[in-house]
Amino acid sequence: MRHLPTRTTRRRAVGALTAGLLGALGLTGTWGTAGPVQTAGAATSAVSASAGSASAVSASASAAPGLDDGLALTPPMGFNNWNSTHCRAEFDEAMVKGVADIFVEKGLKDAGYEYVNLDDCWALPARDANGKLVPDPVRFPGGIKAVADYVHAKGLKLGIYTSAGTKTCNDAGFPGALGHEYSDAQQFADWGVDYLKYDNCNNQGVDAKLRYTTMRDALKAASETTGRPIVYSICEWGENKPWEWAADVGHLWRTTGDISDNWGSMLSIMKQNLPLAPYAGPGRWNDPDMLEVGNGGMTDTEYRTHFSMWSVMAAPLLIGSDLRSVSDETFDIIGNKEVIAVDQDPLGKQGAVVSSEGGRWVVAKEMKDGSRAVALFNETGSPQRVATSAKAVGLPEADAYTLRDLWQHRNYHTAGTISATVPAHGTVLVRVSADGRWAVHPPAVELGVDGSTLTEAGRATALTTSVTDLGRTPAKRVSVSLSGPEGWRVRATSPTTVGSLPTGRALRTGWTVTAPAGTPAGSYDVTLKAAYRSPSGVRAESVLPLTATVAVAPPSGTSDLGRLPWLSASNGWGPVERDTSNGESAAGDGGPLTINGVVYATGLGVHAESAVEYYTGEACETVSAQVGVDDEEGADGSVAFEIWADGTKVASTGVLTNADAAVGLSADVRGAEVVRLVATDGGDGITSDHGDWASAQLAC
């Protein structure tokens, strides 16, 4: 919900969606799998915020027939300015034309991107004397039709925005279309608009189905008079479960609240959208909001996950970054044609969850050619082995399978196991098929690492790596290497080569890794690489990028956690705040930490789902805090607090609300290398869940 005038309205919408989502789908129990799943030696568990495999979905949740107009038969691809500009002055005619130019120059048009969409703030706040919309003459001096003509001349299409209310969502109060549907739709068609995003603000309580159906009929009427079909994007934030009723109203519908450019927001939205796979199909798409790739709030690894998961979910791919200033890596991500092909597959299946355990996700998408796109996604903050099987993702029994890595652009074969060690917050995306030509490809090998990549400068850290043959044939002349930044000492303590590695066998190598004394705290790239040959002599390699984190030993005595550097911090909305509450947007926009009328001078302000990690280096004893829901949310919000020592939960509260006084929470963390402070929602969705770790302290 892109432009809500108040944060509270937005959060309530998100919460209403989340709380009722699984129940609406009948998915409140434990999900099974489509077959035996090999996930790090553990059985598949219940999926807390998503669904199981497609075979587990009841017939009652299947998609209704969509609009029979031939539009949006694959998820729409294009650009929308809002995530990068909001209503700032840089959103104007020059930007829109510049993006159209870049679509052509950078090959994005050839990759499938076609819509250049305007969001809010394109119009004047008042209609003219005839009740018509008036483009802002400063932003769009040539008018909307001139922009549409420019975009069309590039072989692209133009999109526009309004709201199913009296005004749009921006505080300036631009005119909405409620009561003006037929006039506005005709104006859009006359201008040459090809796509309409229809928001949900200031709707005067009019029934959602009525509001959105009226605009559907208006667009159809305008199309009949002008011959211009318009793709219809319903942006009512999932409040009224549009996946249940909108297939014959619009071509896509928002399933969630607004996305923000941070890991917590992207992850939360992904989890809300995953269970809705049965409702998607050609001409009817679940829309988990626009892409944030390139806006700077996430790492490139996280952006690749964002793009991979949106593609495997058959989500619309609407670029939300200013393409005039993004990095080459951003273009590499959004321009990956093999990943785009997963999203644009004409069968129109949304990927379904096969397994989820401990933050290790397997999501599989059936493709028209019979193959499966399989996302191995690691939600956690450390490398994890994520694994499944060809049978579990729905492939027929075969001697072996061709496996294509869609980010490394390499072909391998596998005897049936689909697995990888996935970096923190990363996704390995592969396409697997029962292909009789599998033997022309070298065997897939799985690279793994045991031990922590967390270290202190000048201190040797021990690691063990593994290279495991997943293929039907042996891997020959296998060699493994581990490399770090210049000046780091990386030394093997056991053999790094083997002449032949049979199916299912592993080469294990010990290493010591030492960052030079004086190395600043931070994250550093370390690369594990295996080179080998197939029995026929074909050369192959596999690469596992890792992150080594250099941490500073915690100070002796008792320290305020709000004053110590953290290893990592993820948050549901906005950044984690030091000594203030969570303001949901930019750093420093919170207020005093206040729980049940008591103000605290120090601590952390978070928003569920949240996790903050500190390095304790096996040298600390206790963590303590006064925890609760911040008063700024009124009667809204519910949060549960947890303290984890390495991988073990050592203290937790029940669900706390604004009515509760602060609760003292402490834990013995002796022997732990990492302490993690977690805030989860109270089971009703992440609505207004402002949690305070007040007076949080670490004793070492």
C-alpha positions in Angstrom: 0.0 0.0 0.0 2.3 2.6 -1.4 1.1 6.0 -0.3 -1.0 5.8 2.8 -1.2 9.0 4.7 -0.6 7.4 8.1 1.6 4.5 9.1 -1.1 3.1 11.3 -3.5 2.5 8.4 -0.8 0.7 6.5 0.2 -1.5 9.4 -3.4 -2.5 10.1 -3.8 -3.6 6.5 -0.7 -5.7 6.7 -1.8 -7.3 9.9 -5.3 -8.0 8.7 -3.8 -9.9 5.7 -1.3 -11.9 7.7 -3.7 -12.9 10.5 -6.3 -14.3 8.2 -4.1 -15.6 5.4 -3.4 -19.2 6.3 -6.9 -19.6 7.7 -8.4 -18.2 4.5 -6.6 -20.8 2.5 -7.3 -23.6 4.9 -3.6 -24.0 5.6 -3.5 -23.9 9.3 -2.2 -27.4 9.9 1.2 -29.0 9.2 2.1 -29.3 5.5 3.4 -32.4 3.9 5.7 -32.8 1.0 5.4 -34.1 -2.5 7.9 -36.8 -1.7 10.9 -37.7 0.4 12.9 -34.5 1.1 16.6 -34.6 2.0 17.0 -31.3 3.9 20.2 -31.4 6.0 19.2 -34.7 7.5 16.0 -33.5 9.0 12.4 -34.2 8.0 10.1 -31.4 6.7 8.3 -29.6 9.4 5.3 -27.3 9.5 5.7 -24.2 7.5 5.0 -21.3 9.8 4.2 -18.7 7.2 3.9 -20.5 3.9 2.4 -23.5 2.2 3.6 -26.9 1.3 3.9 -28.5 -2.1 1.3 -28.0 -4.8 -0.1 -31.5 -4.2 -1.1 -30.5 -0.7 -3.4 -27.7 -1.8 -7.1 -28.6 -1.7 -9.2 -28.2 -4.8 -11.2 -25.5 -3.1 -8.2 -23.2 -3.3 -7.7 -23.5 -7.0 -7.6 -20.4 -9.2 -10.8 -19.2 -10.8 -10.9 -18.4 -14.5 -9.4 -15.0 -15.3 -10.5 -12.3 -17.6 -10.8 -13.6 -21.2 -9.1 -10.7 -22.9 -5.6 -12.1 -23.7 -3.8 -9.6 -21.5 -1.1 -10.4 -18.9 -0.8 -14.0 -19.9 2.6 -13.9 -18.2 3.4 -11.6 -15.2 3.8 -8.0 -16.3 7.4 -6.7 -16.4 8.5 -3.1 -16.4 9.3 -0.1 -14.2 7.5 1.9 -11.5 9.1 5.0 -10.1 7.7 5.0 -6.6 10.3 3.0 -4.7 13.1 5.2 -5.8 11.5 8.7 -6.0 8.2 8.7 -4.0 6.8 12.1 -4.7 10.1 14.0 -4.9 10.8 16.4 -7.7 13.1 14.0 -9.6 9.9 12.1 -10.7 9.2 13.9 -14.0 8.9 13.5 -17.7 12.7 13.4 -18.2 13.0 10.5 -15.8 10.3 8.5 -17.5 11.7 9.1 -20.9 15.2 8.3 -19.6 14.0 4.9 -18.2 12.4 4.1 -21.6 15.7 4.9 -23.3 17.6 2.6 -20.9 15.2 -0.2 -21.4 16.3 -0.2 -25.0 20.0 0.6 -24.5 20.7 -1.9 -21.8 18.7 -4.8 -23.3 15.9 -4.8 -20.8 13.3 -4.5 -23.5 14.8 -7.6 -25.2 14.7 -9.3 -21.8 11.0 -8.8 -21.6 10.5 -5.5 -19.7 7.8 -3.5 -21.5 5.8 -1.2 -19.1 7.1 2.2 -18.0 4.7 3.1 -15.2 4.0 6.4 -13.5 2.9 6.2 -9.8 1.3 8.9 -7.7 1.9 12.7 -8.0 1.7 13.0 -11.7 -1.5 15.1 -11.6 -2.5 18.5 -10.2 -4.4 18.3 -6.9 -7.6 19.6 -8.5 -9.6 18.5 -11.6 -10.4 21.1 -14.3 -13.8 22.8 -14.7 -15.0 19.8 -16.7 -14.0 17.3 -14.0 -11.0 16.0 -16.0 -7.6 15.1 -14.6 -4.9 17.6 -15.2 -1.2 16.5 -15.5 1.2 18.5 -13.5 2.7 21.0 -16.0 6.0 21.2 -14.1 6.6 17.5 -13.9 5.0 16.7 -17.3 5.1 19.9 -19.5 4.2 17.9 -22.6 1.3 16.1 -20.9 0.8 12.4 -20.5 -0.1 11.7 -24.1 3.3 13.0 -25.3 5.0 10.8 -22.8 2.9 7.8 -24.0 3.8 8.6 -27.6 7.5 8.7 -26.7 7.3 5.4 -24.8 5.3 3.7 -27.6 7.9 4.9 -30.2 10.4 2.8 -28.3 8.2 -0.3 -28.7 7.2 0.0 -25.0 4.0 0.6 -23.0 3.0 3.3 -20.5 1.3 2.7 -17.2 -0.4 5.2 -14.8 -1.7 5.3 -11.3 -4.8 6.5 -9.4 -6.8 5.3 -6.3 -10.2 3.7 -5.8 -11.1 6.6 -3.5 -11.8 10.3 -3.5 -8.1 11.1 -3.3 -4.9 9.1 -3.9 -2.7 8.1 -1.0 -0.2 11.0 -1.1 -0.8 13.7 1.6 -1.1 16.4 -1.1 -4.5 15.0 -2.0 -4.4 14.3 -5.7 -7.8 13.3 -7.1 -8.8 9.7 -7.0 -11.2 8.0 -9.3 -14.1 7.1 -7.0 -17.2 8.5 -8.8 -15.2 9.4 -11.9 -14.3 5.9 -13.1 -15.7 6.1 -16.6 -14.4 9.6 -17.3 -10.9 8.8 -15.9 -10.7 5.5 -17.8 -11.6 7.2 -21.0 -9.0 9.9 -20.4 -6.4 7.2 -19.8 -7.2 5.4 -22.9 -7.3 8.6 -25.0 -3.8 9.4 -23.7 -2.5 6.0 -24.8 -2.2 4.4 -21.3 -1.6 0.6 -21.4 -1.6 -0.3 -17.6 -3.5 1.1 -14.6 -2.4 0.6 -11.0 -5.5 1.3 -8.9 -4.8 1.9 -5.2 -7.0 1.8 -2.0 -6.8 5.1 -0.2 -9.7 7.4 0.8 -12.2 4.8 -0.4 -15.0 6.1 1.9 -15.8 2.5 3.0 -17.2 1.5 -0.3 -17.2 -2.2 -0.8 -13.9 -3.3 -2.4 -15.4 -5.6 -5.0 -17.8 -2.8 -6.1 -15.1 -0.2 -6.3 -12.7 -2.4 -8.3 -15.4 -3.9 -10.5 -16.7 -0.5 -11.5 -13.2 0.5 -12.8 -12.9 -2.9 -14.6 -16.1 -2.1 -16.5 -15.0 1.5 -17.1 -11.7 0.3 -18.6 -13.5 -2.2 -20.8 -15.8 0.6 -22.1 -12.9 2.9 -22.8 -11.1 0.1 -24.6 -14.1 -0.6 -26.8 -14.2 3.1 -27.9 -10.5 3.5 -28.4 -9.2 0.0 -29.3 -6.6 0.3 -26.5 -6.6 -2.6 -24.0 -5.4 -1.7 -20.5 -3.8 -4.1 -18.0 -5.6 -3.7 -14.6 -3.5 -3.9 -11.4 -5.6 -4.0 -8.3 -3.7 -2.5 -5.4 -6.0 -3.1 -2.4 -3.2 -4.6 -0.3 -4.8 -8.0 0.2 -7.2 -6.5 2.8 -10.2 -8.3 1.3 -8.5 -11.4 0.0 -8.6 -10.4 -3.7 -7.1 -13.7 -4.7 -10.6 -15.2 -3.9 -12.7 -12.9 -6.0 -10.6 -10.7 -8.4 -9.6 -13.2 -11.1 -12.4 -11.9 -13.3 -11.9 -8.3 -12.2 -8.2 -7.5 -12.7 -5.1 -9.1 -14.1 -3.0 -8.9 -10.9 -3.7 -8.0 -7.3 -1.6 -6.9 -4.4 -1.4 -9.6 -1.8 0.4 -7.6 0.9 1.2 -4.2 2.2 4.0 -2.1 0.8 7.5 -3.4 0.4 10.4 -1.5 1.9 14.1 -1.7 0.8 15.3 -4.0 3.6 15.7 -7.7 4.2 13.0 -8.0 6.9 10.3 -6.4 4.8 11.1 -8.4 1.7 11.2 -11.6 3.7 7.9 -10.9 5.4 6.2 -10.2 2.1 7.6 -13.3 0.5 6.2 -15.4 3.3 2.8 -13.9 2.9 2.7 -14.4 -0.8 4.0 -18.0 -1.0 0.8 -19.7 0.3 -1.3 -18.2 -2.5 0.2 -20.2 -5.3 -3.0 -22.0 -6.2 -4.7 -18.7 -7.2 -2.1 -17.6 -9.8 -2.2 -18.4 -13.5 -2.2 -16.7 -17.0 -4.0 -13.4 -16.7 -4.4 -13.6 -12.9 -1.3 -13.0 -10.8 -0.5 -12.6 -7.1 1.4 -9.3 -6.7 3.8 -9.1 -3.7 4.7 -5.5 -4.7 7.5 -4.0 -6.8 11.2 -4.8 -6.9 13.6 -3.0 -4.6 16.7 -4.3 -6.5 19.3 -1.5 -6.8 17.9 0.9 -4.2 20.7 0.2 -1.8 19.0 -1.1 1.3 20.1 -4.7 0.8 23.2 -6.6 -0.3 23.6 -7.9 -3.9 23.1 -11.4 -2.4 19.8 -10.3 -0.9 18.8 -8.7 -4.1 19.5 -11.9 -6.0 17.3 -13.7 -3.5 14.6 -11.0 -4.0 14.7 -11.4 -7.8 14.9 -15.2 -7.6 12.0 -15.6 -5.3 9.8 -13.1 -7.1 10.5 -15.1 -10.3 9.8 -18.5 -8.8 6.6 -17.0 -7.4 5.5 -15.9 -10.9 5.3 -12.3 -9.5 5.1 -9.2 -11.7 8.6 -7.9 -12.2 8.4 -4.1 -11.9 11.8 -2.5 -11.4 11.7 0.1 -8.5 15.1 1.6 -8.8 16.3 4.7 -10.8 17.9 3.0 -13.7 19.9 6.1 -14.6 22.1 5.6 -11.5 22.2 2.0 -10.6 25.2 -0.3 -10.5 26.3 -2.8 -13.2 25.5 -5.5 -10.7 21.9 -4.3 -10.6 21.6 -4.6 -14.4 23.2 -8.1 -14.1 20.5 -9.1 -11.6 17.4 -7.7 -13.3 18.7 -8.6 -16.7 19.3 -12.3 -16.0 17.2 -13.8 -18.9 17.4 -17.4 -17.4 15.8 -16.2 -14.2 13.3 -14.1 -16.1 12.3 -17.2 -18.1 11.3 -18.8 -14.9 9.0 -15.9 -14.1 7.6 -15.7 -17.7 7.0 -19.4 -18.2 3.8 -19.7 -20.2 2.4 -22.5 -18.1 1.8 -19.8 -15.5 2.4 -21.8 -12.4 3.4 -20.0 -9.2 6.1 -21.9 -7.3 5.0 -23.9 -4.2 6.8 -24.6 -1.0 8.2 -28.2 -0.9 9.9 -27.9 2.5 10.8 -25.4 5.2 12.9 -26.2 8.2 15.1 -23.9 10.3 15.1 -21.1 7.7 16.0 -23.5 4.9 13.4 -23.3 2.1 12.8 -25.3 -1.0 10.3 -23.8 -3.5 9.6 -25.6 -6.8 7.8 -24.2 -9.9 6.5 -26.5 -12.6 7.5 -25.3 -16.1 5.7 -25.8 -19.4 8.5 -28.1 -20.8 8.1 -30.5 -17.8 11.2 -29.2 -16.0 11.2 -27.7 -12.5 12.7 -24.4 -11.4 13.9 -25.0 -7.8 14.9 -22.3 -5.4 17.1 -23.3 -2.5 16.7 -20.3 -0.2 18.6 -19.7 3.1 16.7 -17.3 5.4 19.3 -17.5 8.1 22.4 -15.4 8.8 25.0 -18.2 8.2 25.7 -20.6 5.4 23.2 -23.5 5.3 22.9 -26.8 3.4 19.5 -26.8 1.6 18.5 -29.9 -0.1 15.7 -31.8 -1.8 15.3 -34.5 -4.5 14.0 -34.7 -8.0 11.1 -36.8 -6.8 10.1 -34.3 -4.1 9.9 -31.5 -6.7 7.6 -33.6 -8.9 10.0 -34.9 -11.6 9.5 -38.5 -12.9 12.0 -41.2 -12.0 15.1 -41.3 -14.2 18.6 -42.6 -14.1 19.9 -39.0 -13.8 18.8 -35.4 -14.4 20.2 -32.3 -16.1 20.7 -29.5 -13.6 21.2 -25.9 -14.8 22.4 -23.3 -12.4 20.6 -20.1 -13.4 23.0 -17.7 -11.7 26.3 -19.4 -12.6 24.9 -20.3 -16.1 26.4 -23.8 -16.0 25.0 -27.3 -16.8 25.6 -30.4 -14.6 23.9 -33.7 -14.0 22.6 -35.2 -10.7 21.6 -38.7 -9.7 18.6 -37.1 -8.0 19.8 -35.0 -5.2 19.3 -31.3 -5.6 21.3 -29.5 -2.9 23.8 -26.7 -2.2 25.4 -24.9 0.6 23.6 -21.6 0.3 25.3 -18.4 1.7 23.5 -16.3 4.3 20.3 -14.7 2.9 21.2 -16.3 -0.4 19.3 -18.3 -3.0 20.6 -21.0 -5.4 18.2 -21.2 -8.4 18.4 -24.2 -10.6 16.3 -25.7 -13.4 16.1 -29.5 -13.3 14.8 -31.9 -16.0 14.6 -35.6 -16.6 16.7 -35.3 -19.7 18.1 -38.4 -21.4 21.2 -36.3 -22.5 22.3 -35.8 -18.9 25.6 -37.7 -19.5 27.1 -35.0 -21.7 27.2 -32.8 -18.6 29.8 -33.1 -15.7 28.5 -34.4 -12.4 27.2 -31.7 -10.0 29.3 -31.3 -6.9 28.1 -29.8 -3.6 30.5 -27.6 -1.8 30.1 -27.3 2.0 31.8 -25.7 5.0 31.8 -26.8 8.6 32.8 -24.3 11.3 32.2 -20.6 11.8 33.4 -18.0 9.4 33.4 -15.5 12.3 36.8 -14.5 13.6 38.9 -11.9 15.4 41.8 -10.2 13.7 45.1 -12.0 14.3 43.4 -15.2 15.5 43.4 -18.4 13.5 40.0 -19.9 12.7 39.6 -23.6 11.8 37.3 -24.6 9.0 36.6 -27.9 7.2 35.3 -27.8 3.6 33.8 -30.6 1.6 33.3 -31.4 -2.0 30.6 -34.1 -2.6 29.8 -35.8 -5.9 26.0 -35.6 -6.6 26.2 -37.1 -10.1 25.7 -40.5 -11.5 29.4 -40.6 -12.6 32.6 -40.0 -10.7 34.3 -36.6 -10.6 37.9 -36.9 -11.7 41.0 -35.0 -10.8 39.3 -33.0 -8.1 41.0 -30.1 -6.5 39.7 -27.6 -4.0 41.0 -24.1 -3.0 40.0 -21.6 -0.4 41.0 -17.9 -0.9 40.5 -14.8 1.2 41.4 -11.1 0.8 44.9 -10.0 0.1 47.1 -10.3 3.2 45.0 -13.0 4.8 46.6 -16.3 5.6 44.7 -19.4 4.4 46.4 -22.7 4.9 45.3 -26.2 4.2 45.8 -28.7 7.0 44.8 -31.9 5.0 44.8 -33.0 1.3 43.2 -30.7 -1.3 43.1 -33.1 -4.2 41.8 -36.6 -5.0 42.1 -38.6 -8.3 38.5 -39.8 -8.4 35.4 -39.0 -6.3 32.6 -41.6 -6.6 28.9 -40.8 -6.5 28.0 -39.7 -3.0 31.5 -39.5 -1.7 33.2 -36.3 -0.4 36.7 -34.8 -0.3 37.0 -33.1 3.1 39.8 -30.6 3.7 40.8 -28.8 6.9 41.9 -25.2 6.8 43.0 -22.4 9.1 42.0 -18.8 8.1 43.7 -15.8 9.8 42.9 -12.2 9.2 45.9 -9.9 9.8 46.2 -8.2 13.1 44.6 -4.8 12.9 42.0 -5.8 10.3 39.0 -3.6 10.8 35.7 -5.2 11.9 33.4 -6.0 9.0 32.6 -8.6 6.4 35.1 -9.9 3.9 34.8 -12.2 0.8 36.1 -15.7 1.0 35.7 -18.1 -1.9 35.6 -21.9 -1.9 36.2 -23.4 -5.4 36.4 -26.9 -6.7 37.8 -27.8 -10.1 37.3 -31.3 -11.6 36.7 -33.3 -14.8 33.9 -35.6 -15.9 34.9 -39.2 -16.9 35.0 -38.0 -20.6 37.4 -35.2 -19.7 35.0 -32.2 -19.7 36.3 -29.6 -17.3 34.0 -28.2 -14.6 34.1 -26.1 -11.6 31.9 -25.1 -8.7 32.2 -21.9 -6.7 30.8 -21.2 -3.2 31.1 -17.5 -2.2 31.3 -17.1 1.6 31.5 -14.2 4.0 34.1 -14.1 6.7 33.2 -11.7 9.5 35.9 -10.0 11.5 34.5 -9.1 14.9 35.8 -7.1 17.9 36.1 -8.9 21.2 33.4 -7.5 23.6 34.6 -5.2 26.3 34.9 -6.4 29.9 32.3 -5.4 32.4 28.7 -4.4 31.7 27.8 -2.5 28.5 24.6 -1.0 27.0 23.7 -3.0 23.9 22.5 0.2 22.3 26.2 1.4 22.3 27.9 -1.8 21.1 28.4 -2.7 17.4 26.2 -5.5 16.2 27.1 -8.2 13.7 23.8 -8.0 11.8 20.4 -6.5 12.2 17.2 -7.2 10.4 13.9 -5.5 11.0 10.3 -5.7 9.8 9.9 -2.0 9.1 12.8 0.5 8.9 16.1 0.1 10.6 16.8 -1.1 14.2 17.2 2.0 16.3 19.6 2.7 19.2 18.1 4.3 22.3 14.9 5.3 20.5 11.8 3.5 19.4 11.3 2.2 15.8 10.2 4.9 13.4 9.6 2.5 10.5 11.4 4.7 7.9 14.8 6.4 8.1 17.3 6.0 10.9 16.7 8.3 13.8 13.0 8.8 13.2 11.8 7.1 16.4 10.8 8.5 19.7 11.7 7.8 23.4 11.6 4.1 24.4 8.3 4.0 26.4 6.6 0.9 27.8 3.4 1.3 29.7 4.1 4.9 30.6 7.8 4.3 31.7 10.5 6.0 29.6 13.9 4.3 29.2 17.1 6.1 28.3 18.9 3.3 26.6 18.1 0.2 24.5 17.0 -0.9 21.1 13.8 -0.1 19.2 12.7 -2.8 16.7 9.7 -3.9 14.7 8.8 -7.6 14.4 10.1 -9.7 12.7 13.4 -8.6 14.0 16.8 -10.1 14.9 19.9 -8.3 16.2 23.2 -10.3 16.5 26.2 -9.5 18.8 29.6 -11.1 18.9 30.3 -12.3 22.4 33.4 -14.5 21.6 32.7 -17.0 24.4 33.7 -14.3 26.9 30.3 -13.1 28.2 27.9 -14.2 30.9 24.5 -12.6 30.8 22.2 -10.6 28.6 19.3 -8.7 30.2 16.6 -6.2 29.2 13.2 -4.7 30.0 11.1 -5.7 27.1 7.6 -4.7 25.9 5.5 -3.0 23.2 6.2 0.7 22.8 3.4 3.0 23.8 3.5 4.9 20.4 1.3 2.3 18.9 -1.7 2.9 21.2 -3.6 -0.3 21.7 -2.1 -2.0 18.6 0.8 -4.4 18.4 1.8 -7.7 20.0 5.4 -8.9 20.3 7.2 -12.0 21.8 10.8 -11.6 22.7 13.6 -14.2 22.6 17.3 -14.4 23.4 19.4 -17.0 21.5 22.9 -18.1 22.4 24.5 -19.5 19.2 21.7 -21.8 17.8 19.9 -22.3 21.1 17.0 -20.3 22.5 17.9 -19.5 26.1 15.1 -17.1 27.2 11.8 -15.9 25.9 8.6 -14.1 26.9 5.1 -14.9 26.1 3.2 -12.5 23.8 3.2 -9.0 25.1 0.8 -6.2 24.2 0.6 -2.5 24.9 -1.5 -3.3 28.0 1.5 -5.0 29.6 4.2 -3.4 31.7 7.8 -4.1 30.8 9.0 -7.6 31.5 12.5 -8.4 32.7 14.2 -10.9 30.4 17.7 -12.2 31.1 19.7 -15.2 29.9 22.9 -17.0 30.7 25.0 -16.9 27.5 28.3 -18.3 28.8 30.3 -20.1 26.1 28.3 -18.5 23.3 30.1 -17.0 20.3 27.0 -15.1 19.1 24.0 -13.8 21.0 20.8 -13.0 19.0 17.9 -10.8 20.2 14.7 -11.8 18.4 11.3 -10.1 18.3 8.5 -12.1 16.7 4.9 -11.1 16.1 2.2 -12.3 18.5 0.6 -14.5 15.9 -1.6 -11.8 14.4 0.7 -10.5 11.8 3.3 -7.8 11.9 0.9 -4.9 12.5 2.2 -2.1 14.7 4.6 -4.5 16.3 7.0 -2.0 17.8 9.2 -3.9 20.3 11.5 -2.2 22.8 14.6 -3.9 24.3 14.9 -1.2 27.0 17.9 -1.0 29.3 19.5 -3.9 27.3 22.8 -4.8 28.7 25.6 -7.4 28.1 27.8 -8.5 31.0 31.3 -9.9 30.1 
